Amino acid sequence: MSDTSVAAVARQFAKHEFRIRRLFASNSEFRAVCEDYEAATEALALWEADVPRADDYRRLIGELEIEILEFLDEPKGRPAAAGS
């Protein structure tokens, strides 16, 4: 479990921190989205000066934020993926 992935998502969605931590611990699909989110935000910081590449990362981050919100909006989160 990557505390940095949880922290990256919890910073963006602070009011949902408890649910984020619970889903991260119990749902492998959500965990993967959080890890992708962390990687994309780190990449954006590295490529900020490269406008086309930075725009691609901003789009990806926006898509991942939508996916994270879908997990957070569902009463129990999405079911855990097989093998989680």
N, C-alpha and C positions, 0 to 999 in steps of 0.2 A: 504494500500500500504506500503510495507516494503522498506524504504530507504536503509537498509543494503543489501537487495537482489539486488537492482539496483546497488549499489556501488560495490558489489562483481563482478558482471558481467562487469560493466564499467571499473574496474581496469584491467581486462583481455583483454577487447576489447575497449581500450580508444578511438580509432579513430571513434568509432561508438556510443559514449556516448549519443548524442542527439537522435538518432534513438532508442537506447535501452530504454531511458526514455519514449519516445513516445509510443513504443510498450508495455512497462510495464504498462502504464496508460490505454491503450485501448484494450489489448488482454489478456484475462484470461489464455489462453494456454501458451503464452509466459511468463506471470507472474509466473505460476506454475513451468516452467522450470527454471526460475531465482531463485525461492525459493529453488528448489531442488539443484541447483548449489551451492547456499550459504551453505545449510546444508551439502552437500558433502565436500566442502572445509573446513568447520569447523570440520567435523568428521575426515578428513585426518590429520589435525593439532593435534587432540587428539590421533590418533592411529599411528602416524608416526613410533614409535618404534616397532610396531607389523607388521612386513614385509608383511605377507600374507594379513592381513586386509588392510594395507595401499595400497598395490597393487590393491586390489579390489576397493578402493575409487579412486585411480588414473584412473583406467579403467572407472569407472562411470563418473568422471569429464571429461574425454576425450569424452565420448559419449554425455554428456550434452553440451560440447563446440561445437561439430558437430551440434547438434540440434539448438543451439543458432545461429550459423553461417547460418544455413538454413533459419531461420527467417530473419536474417539481409541481406541475399543475395536476397531474394524475393522482387520485386519492392514495394509491399504494405504490406509485411509480410503475414503470413498465415491469412486467414479469422478468425475473432474472433469466439471462440467456442460459441455454443448456451448458452444463459443465462449470457453472459459477459457484 
